[in-house]
Amino acid sequence: MSELEARLRELVERVKSNPSALKTLTETEKKFLFKPTDGEPFFLRIKGPNIEVVRGVIESPTVTIIAKSGDMLDVFAGKADPVTLFLSGRLKVQGKVLEAQELARLLRETR
């Protein structure tokens, strides 16, 4: 397991133990595909209170996020702002950008 995947798993566990964060999740399935340019892909699947991180790719992701592993780690750790990375071209988002912003908000709540 990569450091990046491990960090996301850690954040997911914090979300699962945070009742206020869980309340914001809907029953609509959301699939976030992370494609590090220097690592293996993995995805985050959210459906209501069920959240899981899985290695590999998933068909028809809601959002695909592409960046270097270090930039993704910095976002997960709160050291980098995803909007700034997006505007600078260091982070690319494909799909529903607003859903990516919701994911960023959810992760911020767990720090």
Secondary structure by P-SEA (a helix, b strand, c coil): ccaaaaaaaaaaaaaaacaaaaaaccccbbbbbbbcccbbbbbbbbccccccccccccccccbbbbccaaaaaaaaaccccaaaaaaaccccccccaaaaaaaaaaaaaac
